Amino acid sequence: MGDDERPTYDRNAEVSTLAACLSTRTARDEARRYVSGRDFLDPAHELLWNTMADLDRTEAGVDPAALMSKVQGKGPLKETAARLLPDLITWPALPDHVAQYAETVREWATRRRLITEATRTTQQALDTSEPATSLAAAVANRFAAIRDTGNPDDVESLTLGEVLSQPEDEPDWLVPGLLERRDRFMLTGEEGLGKSHLLRQMAILPAAGLDPFGLDRIDPVSVLIIDCENSVRQVRRRVRGLVENARRWGNGDPDRVNLLCSSRIDITADRDLARIHRELDACQPDLVVIGPLYRLVPRALQTDDDTAPMLAALDTIRDRGAALLMEAHAGHAVGKQGQRDLRPRGSSSLLGWPEFGYGLRGVASKYAALTKWRGDRDQRAWPTQLRHADDGTRWVPHDLPEPWEAA
């Protein structure tokens, strides 16, 4: 048998999965933990699987008669599925073994996706119009998606029926109620007010196992801070008090935060993006603080064409499962209410890209408002009014007692 004739699926496993699922709802629920309709290579098998899912959603009951009434009709696909149904009734498959059958189906589906992805990668590698480092990062993410889920999320879609048949996912919280994995949070604000320190606080305290705006204990997270504006000496001076308090009250070690201070870089260049990904490989961070944005590229971010390569590069960091906290500079225009507009300066694409966009506005000495410049994509418990802590090490919600003293 030649290489081009090697099988790419196991028909017995596909039929056994369907036969076991026809027996009980428990078997169908168990099988859905492993496979979706797209995992079946035979289109008739996929049709039967999806039809059983449709019947389950309508609580109509799944039995041979109900299934036959749904798949009967004109067209070669339905005719093939109808001819297969009697075989499912007598097929020697055990409902208790459905996980084993489904795992085999998923294994072959994963192998087919690896073949497809390898072919796609070869074609892209021969196209010299795309930077090699960017391609390598994208390819690594796609193969990681196949490894982790058997399904690269950028090329495989689900039907709405498949989406609705799945249980609700629990949020993958880094900070419960506030920050979820892969969230993008962009902060602007008045110069010198303390927005850089606020972002460091939102990273260092979770690394110590603390909510960044209180002393609620959380699971510690790993953090990488990429500071393109300040030196190590400047950062050390500004975070020392915060780290000491975090170490005192937290249940994790804030020293686990990795810090990379770099002068102006070009994140869209292969060399600089590869350097960042090497840091990600070494640190495996849950949370990345990076910026300010205007120092990530050696040019103004005035148009969508200016910002698109930078945002694409930042998304390669997010694609690795990390949440992103970013600082941007606000424009100097004055809004209708006579206040400075805190939306990020430059291209309007910066407005729609992050999940959360906030600006820090001074309202009185040591007090500031955290105001939205774009609507949140999800409901979160962001504070709206902040004040300096009594010891000056951090921002706290102004209506809460001094957290270090309360503890």
C-alpha positions in Angstrom: 0.0 0.0 0.0 1.5 3.4 -1.0 1.8 6.4 1.2 -1.1 8.1 -0.6 -3.3 5.1 0.2 -2.8 5.0 4.0 -6.1 5.2 5.9 -6.9 8.5 7.7 -9.8 7.2 9.8 -11.1 4.1 11.6 -14.6 3.3 10.3 -15.2 0.7 13.0 -14.6 3.4 15.7 -16.9 5.9 14.0 -19.7 3.3 13.6 -19.2 2.0 17.2 -19.4 5.5 18.6 -22.7 6.1 16.8 -24.1 2.7 17.8 -23.3 3.2 21.4 -24.7 6.7 21.4 -28.0 5.3 19.9 -28.4 3.2 23.0 -28.4 5.7 25.8 -28.4 9.5 26.6 -25.6 8.8 29.1 -23.4 7.4 26.3 -24.1 10.4 24.1 -23.2 12.9 26.9 -20.0 10.9 27.5 -19.0 10.8 23.8 -19.5 14.6 23.5 -16.7 15.1 26.0 -14.3 13.7 23.3 -15.8 14.4 19.8 -17.9 16.8 17.8 -19.6 16.2 14.4 -16.5 17.6 12.6 -14.4 14.7 14.0 -16.2 12.1 11.8 -14.6 11.8 8.4 -17.6 10.0 6.8 -20.3 12.7 6.0 -23.1 10.2 6.7 -21.6 9.5 10.2 -21.4 13.3 10.9 -25.1 13.7 9.8 -26.2 10.9 12.2 -24.2 12.4 15.0 -25.6 15.9 14.5 -29.1 14.5 14.1 -28.9 12.8 17.5 -27.6 16.1 19.0 -30.6 17.9 17.5 -33.0 15.4 19.0 -31.4 15.7 22.4 -31.7 19.5 22.4 -35.5 19.3 21.6 -35.9 16.5 24.2 -37.7 14.5 21.5 -35.9 11.3 22.5 -33.4 9.4 20.4 -34.4 6.0 19.0 -34.1 4.3 15.6 -37.5 5.4 14.5 -37.0 9.1 15.4 -33.5 9.1 13.8 -34.9 7.5 10.6 -37.6 10.1 10.3 -35.0 12.8 10.5 -32.5 11.4 8.0 -34.9 10.1 5.4 -35.2 12.3 2.3 -33.8 13.0 -1.1 -30.1 13.3 -1.7 -27.2 10.9 -1.6 -26.0 11.9 1.9 -29.4 11.2 3.6 -29.8 8.0 1.6 -26.5 6.8 2.8 -27.3 7.7 6.4 -30.6 5.9 6.2 -29.0 2.7 4.8 -26.5 2.8 7.6 -29.1 3.1 10.4 -30.1 -0.6 10.5 -26.4 -1.5 10.9 -26.2 0.7 14.0 -29.0 -1.2 15.6 -27.3 -4.5 15.4 -23.7 -3.3 15.6 -21.8 -5.0 18.6 -20.9 -1.8 20.4 -21.2 -1.4 24.2 -22.4 2.0 25.7 -19.9 1.5 28.6 -17.1 1.6 26.0 -18.2 4.7 24.2 -15.3 6.7 25.6 -12.8 4.3 24.0 -14.6 4.5 20.7 -14.8 8.2 20.7 -11.2 8.7 21.7 -10.2 6.7 18.7 -12.4 8.9 16.5 -10.8 11.9 18.0 -7.3 10.5 17.6 -7.8 10.1 13.8 -9.4 13.5 13.5 -6.3 15.0 15.2 -4.0 13.2 12.8 -5.9 14.5 9.8 -5.7 18.1 11.2 -1.9 17.6 11.7 -1.6 16.6 8.1 -3.7 19.6 7.0 -1.7 22.0 9.2 1.7 20.6 8.0 0.7 21.0 4.4 -0.5 24.6 5.1 2.7 25.4 7.0 4.9 24.1 4.1 3.0 26.4 1.7 3.3 29.4 4.0 7.0 28.8 4.6 7.6 29.0 0.9 5.8 32.4 0.7 8.5 34.9 1.5 6.0 37.8 1.9 5.4 36.9 5.6 8.2 37.4 8.2 9.5 34.0 9.2 9.4 34.7 13.0 5.8 35.8 12.8 4.9 32.7 10.8 6.8 30.5 13.3 4.8 32.0 16.2 1.5 31.5 14.4 2.4 27.9 13.5 3.5 27.1 17.0 0.1 28.4 18.3 -1.8 26.4 15.7 0.0 23.1 16.5 -0.4 23.8 20.2 -4.2 24.2 19.6 -4.2 20.8 17.9 -2.3 19.3 20.8 -4.5 20.8 23.5 -7.9 20.5 21.9 -7.4 18.5 18.7 -8.8 21.4 16.8 -6.9 24.6 15.8 -9.2 27.4 16.7 -8.3 29.6 13.8 -9.4 27.1 11.1 -12.2 25.0 12.6 -15.6 26.3 13.3 -18.6 24.8 15.2 -22.2 24.8 14.2 -24.5 26.7 16.5 -26.1 23.4 17.3 -22.7 22.0 18.6 -22.1 25.2 20.5 -25.5 25.1 22.3 -25.1 21.4 23.1 -22.0 22.0 25.1 -22.1 22.9 28.8 -21.3 26.4 29.8 -17.6 27.0 30.4 -16.4 28.4 33.7 -14.4 31.6 33.2 -10.6 30.9 33.4 -10.0 33.5 36.0 -6.6 35.0 36.9 -8.3 37.5 39.2 -11.8 36.3 40.0 -14.5 38.7 38.8 -11.9 41.0 37.4 -9.4 39.5 34.9 -9.7 36.4 32.8 -7.0 34.6 30.8 -6.6 36.2 27.3 -8.2 39.5 28.4 -6.8 42.7 26.9 -6.8 45.7 29.2 -5.6 49.1 27.9 -5.0 52.0 30.3 -4.5 55.7 29.4 -4.4 58.7 31.6 -3.1 62.0 32.5 0.7 62.3 32.5 2.4 61.7 35.8 -0.8 60.5 37.5 0.5 57.0 38.1 -1.0 54.8 35.3 2.3 52.8 34.9 2.3 52.1 38.6 -1.3 51.0 38.5 -0.5 48.5 35.9 2.4 47.2 37.9 0.1 46.9 40.9 -2.3 44.9 38.8 0.5 42.5 38.1 2.6 42.3 41.2 -0.3 41.7 43.7 -1.8 38.8 41.7 1.6 37.3 41.5 1.6 37.4 45.3 -1.9 35.8 45.4 -3.8 39.0 46.1 -6.6 40.8 44.4 -5.0 44.0 43.0 -7.6 46.3 44.6 -7.9 44.6 48.0 -6.5 41.8 50.1 -8.8 39.0 48.9 -6.7 35.9 48.5 -6.4 34.4 45.0 -4.3 31.7 43.4 -0.9 33.3 42.5 -0.2 33.9 38.9 3.0 34.1 36.9 3.8 37.5 35.5 6.1 39.1 32.9 6.5 42.9 32.8 8.0 44.3 29.6 8.8 48.0 30.4 9.9 49.9 27.3 10.0 53.3 29.1 11.7 52.9 32.5 15.0 51.5 33.6 15.5 48.7 36.1 16.7 51.3 38.6 13.5 53.4 38.2 11.2 50.3 38.5 13.1 49.1 41.5 12.6 52.4 43.3 8.9 52.6 42.5 7.9 49.0 43.4 9.9 48.3 46.5 7.2 49.3 49.0 4.5 47.5 47.0 6.5 44.3 46.9 7.3 44.4 50.6 3.6 44.7 51.5 2.6 42.1 48.9 5.1 39.6 50.3 3.8 40.3 53.8 0.1 39.8 53.1 0.0 37.5 50.1 0.2 33.8 49.8 2.6 33.8 46.9 6.1 35.3 46.2 6.0 38.6 44.3 9.7 38.0 43.5 8.3 35.5 40.9 7.5 38.5 38.6 9.9 38.6 35.7 10.9 42.1 34.5 12.4 43.0 31.2 13.3 46.7 30.7 14.1 47.6 27.2 14.5 50.8 25.2 12.3 51.5 22.3 11.8 48.3 20.3 10.0 47.3 17.1 7.6 44.5 18.1 6.7 44.0 14.4 10.3 43.1 13.6 11.3 39.5 13.6 14.3 40.0 15.9 12.4 41.8 18.6 9.3 39.7 18.5 11.4 36.6 18.7 13.1 38.0 21.8 9.8 38.5 23.5 8.7 35.0 22.6 11.9 33.6 24.1 11.0 35.4 27.3 7.5 33.9 27.1 9.0 30.4 26.6 11.2 30.9 29.7 8.6 32.5 32.0 5.3 30.9 30.8 3.4 33.9 32.2 -0.3 34.0 32.9 -0.2 37.8 32.8 1.9 40.1 30.6 2.3 43.9 31.2 3.8 45.6 28.1 4.2 49.2 27.0 3.7 52.0 26.5 2.4 51.3 23.1 4.1 54.2 21.4 7.4 52.7 22.3 6.6 49.3 20.8 7.1 50.6 17.2 9.5 53.2 15.9 6.7 55.2 14.2 3.5 57.1 15.0 0.3 55.1 15.3 -1.9 57.4 13.3 -3.6 55.1 10.9 -5.0 51.6 10.9 -2.1 50.5 8.6 0.3 51.8 11.3 -1.4 49.9 14.2 -2.4 46.6 12.5 1.1 45.0 12.5 1.6 46.0 16.1 -1.8 44.6 17.3 -1.1 41.4 15.3 2.2 41.0 17.1 0.6 41.7 20.5 -2.0 39.1 19.7 0.7 36.4 19.3 1.4 37.0 23.0 -2.3 36.7 23.9 -2.6 33.6 21.7 -0.3 31.8 24.2 -3.0 32.1 26.8 -1.8 35.2 28.7 -3.8 38.2 29.6 -2.4 41.5 28.4 -2.2 44.8 30.4 -1.1 47.7 28.2 -0.4 51.4 28.7 -1.2 53.9 25.9 -1.1 57.7 25.8 -4.3 59.7 25.7 -4.8 62.5 23.1 -5.0 66.1 24.1 -8.4 66.9 22.7 -11.1 68.3 25.0 -14.5 66.6 25.1 -17.9 68.1 25.2 -17.9 68.4 29.0 -14.7 70.4 29.0 -12.6 67.4 30.1 -9.7 65.9 28.3 -10.6 63.0 26.1 -8.8 59.9 27.5 -9.2 57.7 24.4 -5.8 56.5 23.1 -4.0 58.8 20.8 -3.8 57.7 17.2 -5.7 55.2 15.1 -9.3 54.4 15.9 -8.5 50.7 15.7 -7.0 51.1 19.2 -10.5 51.7 20.5 -12.0 48.5 19.3 -9.2 46.1 19.9 -9.0 45.6 23.8 -11.8 44.0 25.8 -11.4 46.8 28.4 -10.3 50.4 27.8 -10.0 52.8 30.8 -8.5 56.1 31.5 -7.1 57.4 34.8 -8.3 61.0 35.5 -7.2 63.1 38.5 -10.1 64.5 40.5 -8.3 65.8 43.6 -5.0 65.5 45.3 -4.2 61.7 45.6 -7.6 60.9 44.1 -8.5 59.7 40.6 -11.4 58.3 38.6 -11.1 55.2 36.5 -13.3 56.0 33.5 -14.3 53.9 30.5 -13.4 55.1 27.0 -15.0 52.0 25.5 -17.7 49.7 26.6 -16.6 46.6 28.4 -17.0 43.3 26.5 -17.9 41.5 29.7 -19.2 42.5 33.1 -16.3 43.0 35.5 -15.9 44.6 38.9 -13.5 47.4 38.0 -13.4 50.2 40.6 -14.5 53.6 39.4 -12.8 55.9 42.1 -9.3 55.4 43.4 -7.1 57.0 46.0 -3.5 56.7 47.0 -3.0 54.3 49.9 -1.8 55.9 53.1 1.6 54.5 52.7 1.7 55.7 49.1 2.6 52.3 47.6 -0.6 51.6 45.7 -4.0 52.7 44.5 -7.1 51.5 46.5 -10.8 52.0 45.9 -11.5 55.3 47.7 -14.6 53.9 49.6 -12.7 51.0 51.2 -10.6 51.2 54.4 -6.8 51.2 54.1 -6.3 47.5 53.2 -3.0 47.0 54.8 -4.3 48.4 58.1 -7.6 46.4 57.8 -5.7 43.2 57.4 
